Amino acid sequence: MNLATLVRHKLVTIAGIEIFYREAGPPDAPVLLLPHGYPCSSYEFRNLMPRLADRWRLIAPDFPGAGYSGTPDDFDYSFDGYAAWLEAFIGVLDVDRFALYLHDFGSPIGARLAIRNPSRIAALIIQNGDIPYEDALGPKYADIEATWALPHAEMRKALAEAISEETFKEEFLNDLPPPLADTIPPDLWRLHWSLITPRRKEIAIDLIAGLKENRAWFPEHRKYLRQYRPPTLIVWGPNDHYMPEKSARAYLRDLPEAELHLLDGGHWLLETHLDEVAELMRDFLRRVHAG
């Protein structure tokens, strides 16, 4: 048994917050940082990590207010706040250069981290991330945008009504056809719903409401991609109401040399197409981030 390839479960204190994170791989190996999406946690990477841990050090934290991490009252639960926290986290773990996996809400958070210090980004792996292209968003985003026209209190009420175990289930099943939908484990929505508290529900409302302000940040995200053009692997599941095929292809406007792979899956490819994604990542990282 190679203990280095097993996933280890750890706690660390960052700015007074107890943080849970998963780690696998040798401590001196090239690093792959794995910020998670919504409504999930580092749990989404549990199966990927052992498959790459022979050659890379993989680190997947639970954000404050998510998973098994603490939920402080005085934290800035915004995309900017999470990016600042993620920078503090890698500082404590003494990580100075890494490949970055961008998925779901982890995409605007991770991209902000990249912009803070572009030289430390060895590569990007983008998998159904929240894109910085207004004209390439999927139809489901229209439901969120419709709440923006409401008075503030009504908007928050509408968003609150959309945060339930049933909507968590819908988020994980998304636009998958029945044969693939049957492979998504109910653990995903039941586990993460069981971790929701009244405070965490308010945090989720804040984040989803923050998508409106996040639009103003899109040009900065695109500028980073266009200016620095980090080696990029785009691996995408087109069966995604939020981020369909056109969302993946939009990245090629600013990353024309990116490698694009469309798989016959949806938003949570690590649940349905783990082998394919892991092999694509292994080949890509071996070429651009081998250490």
N, C-alpha and C positions, 0 to 999 in steps of 0.2 A: 504493500500500500504506500502510495506517495502522499504523505501528509500535506505537502505544499499545495496539492491540487484540490484539497478539500476546502469547502467554504467555512471560514471562521466567523463567529458572531461576537462582536465586541461593543464596548461602551467607552465613550470618551466625553469629557466635559469641554464644551466650547462656549466661552463667554458666559459661564454659569449655567449652561443648558446641557443636560445629559442627552447625549446623542448615541443612538444605536446605528451600527454600520456592519456590513458584511465585507469580508476581505478574503481573497484567495490568491495563490501564487507566491513565488519567492519574493522576499522583501527588497531585493536588489534588481528585480526585473523591470522592464519598461512598464509604465503605469497606464491603465485604461480607467478613466473616471466615469462612473455610471450614475448620473442624477436621474431620479425616477419621475414618472408622470402622475397624472390625476385620473381617477381617484385611487392611486396605488401607493406603493412604497418600494423599498429595495427588494421586496419579495418578487418583483417582476423579473429580477436578474438571477434568481436562485438556481435556475437550470443552465443558464449561459455560462456562469462564472467557472464551474469546474472544467468546462470544455476548452477554455483558453488559458487556464491557470498553469499549464506546463511551461509557458513561455512568457506570460505577462502577469503583472500584479494588478488585480482587479479590485476596485474599491467602490462600494455602493452604499451611501449613507441614507438614512431616513431623515427627511427634512424636519425641522421643528414643526410640531403640530401635525405630524404624519407618522404612520407606522408605530414603532416602539420608542421613538424619541419623545423628549419632553415637550410640553405645550406652555411656554411661559406667557404671561399676560402682556409683557412689555416688549415683545418682539415685533419687528416690522414685517408683517405677513403680506409682502408684495413681491413682485418679480425682482425689483431692485434689492429689497431686504434679503431675499433668499440668495441672490448672487453675492452680496457682501458676506453673508454667513458661509457660503460655500468656499469663498476665498479664505476665510479664517479657518475652516475645516482642513483644507489641504495644507495650510501653513502649519497647523498643529501636527499633521501627519508627515510633514517635511517632504511634500511632493512639489517639485519645481518644474517638471515638464511631463506632459501626458497627452494621450489621445482622449478624445471627448465624445461620448455617446449622447446624441441629442434626440430625445423622444418626448412627444406630448409637451406638457408644461416644463419638462426638463430642458426643452429647446431654448425658449427665451431666457431661462435662468442660466443655462450653460453658455449661451452666446454672450450674455452680459459678462460672464466670467472671462471668456476669451478676449473680449474687447478691452478689459482692464489690463491685460498683459498678453498681447498676441504672440510674443516670442516663446511663451511656454506651451503653446498648442502644437503638438507634433502632427495631429491629424484630426479630422472630424468623421464620425460615423452618424449619419442622419437617418433615422427610422421613424417615419410618420410623426415628425416633429411639428410643432406649431410654427407655421411658415411666416415669413415677413413679406408676403405678397397678397395684398387685399383682393386682387382680381382672380386669385387661384384657390380661394377657400371653398370648402364643400358646402352643400346646401344646409347642413345642420347648424352652421354658424349663423344663419339667418334667424334662428330661434333666439340665440343670445343677443344678436344685434337688435331684435325687436324690443328687448327690455330696456335698451338704452334711451328710448324715447319717453319712458315712464318717469314720473316724479321719483326722487331718490328712494323714498320709503316703499313705494309700490314696486320699484325695481328689485329691491332687496327681498320683498315678500315673494315676488315671482321666482326669484332665484332660489329662495329657501324651499319653496314647494317642489323645486326640481332636484332637491338633494334628499334622496331616499334610497332604501335598499333596492327598490325596483328600478330607479334610474341608474344606480350603480351597475345593476345587471345589464341594462341597456347600453351603458358606456362600454362594458367589456365585450358584449356580443356585437355591438355596432352594426355594420352592414354585412355581416358574414352570412353566406348561404347555409341552409340547415346542416349539411354534412360537416362543414367546418365548425359551425356554431356548437355542435355537439361535443367538440373536443376542448372547448373552453371550460376549465374546471370551475364549479360554483364557489370554490374556496376564494376566488378572486373577489367577488362582490360580497360574499358573506363575511370573510375575514375583515375586509376593509370597512364594511359597514359596522361591524362589531367594535371597531376602534373609534368610531365617530362619537364625540361627546357634544353637548350643546355649544361649548367653546369652539370645537373643531368645525362644527357646522358654520359658525360665524366666519371662521377663517376661510372656509371654502367659498362662501358668498363673497368675501373680500377679493379673493383671487379671481373668481369668474367675473366679478364686476370690474376688476382691474384690466380685463382684456380691452376695454374701451380706451383707457389711457395708453395701453401697450401699443396701440396702432401708431401713435405719434413716434414711437421708437423704431418702427419698421425701417425707415431710411438709414438709421445708424447701423442696424443689423446688416442691411444690404451693402452698405459702404464697407463694413468690415470684410464681408465675403469677397467683394470685388477688389479691394485693395490688397488683402493678404493672401487670398486664394490658397488656404491650407489644403493639403492633400485630403480629398473627401470621397468617402464611399456613401452613396445613397442607396439604401435597401428599403423597399416600400411595399406595403400591402394596399392595393388600390380599392379594396372593398371597405371603404372608410367614409362614412357620412361627413366627417369633419375635414379629412385630408385625402381626397381621391387622387387618381393618377396625375391630374393636372397640377396638383400641389407639389408632387415630386419633381415634375419637369420644370416647374418655375425656378427651382434652384439653379438650373443650367444657364439662366440669364446672367448670373454673376459668378457661377462656377462652371464654365464651359468644359473644363477638363475633368470634372467629377465623373466617377464611375457610377452609373445608374443601373440598378437591377430591380425589376418589378416582379414580385412573387404573387402567386395566386392566393393571397391572404388578405388580412385587414390590419386594423390598428395595433393589435397585440401579436405581432409576428413571432415573438419568442415563445408563445404558447402553441402556435399552429405550425410554424416552419423553423423550428429551432435548429435542426441539422443544416438546412440551407443557409440560414443567417450566420451560424457559427463558422461554416466553411468559407463563406465570402469574407467574413471578418478576419479569419486566420490568414487567408491569402493576402488580403489588403495590408494587414498590420505587419506581416512578414516582410513586405516590400517597403513600407514607409516608417515603421516604428519597431524595428527589430532589436534595437539596443546594441 
